[in-house]
Amino acid sequence: MDRRTTLVATAEFLAWWAALAGLWLILVSAVDTLELAVGAGAAAVAALAAVAARRAVTAG
């Protein structure tokens, strides 16, 4: 991977993460430290899956 590809993948991951973390915060009833940690982790896993799925589809 070259530098541009890495930057695009990182930006895509961060965009997915922000959208999914925001959705998590909208859907939870109580926002405390544990909820924020679980939401951030779940959003990161889902964002990684989304980026990997897109790369798998467009790879060839």
C-alpha positions, 0 to 999 in steps of 0.5 A: 500500500502506498501513502495515498491508499493508506490515507484514504483507508484511514479516512474511510475508517474514521468516517464509518466510525464517526457515523456508527458511534453517533448512531450508537449514542442516539440509540442508547438511553443512558450515556455513561463512561461504560456505554461510551467505551462499548459504543466506541469499540463496537463502532470500531469493529463495525467500521473495520468490517465495512472497510474490509467489505468494500475493499473485498468488493472493489478489489477485483 
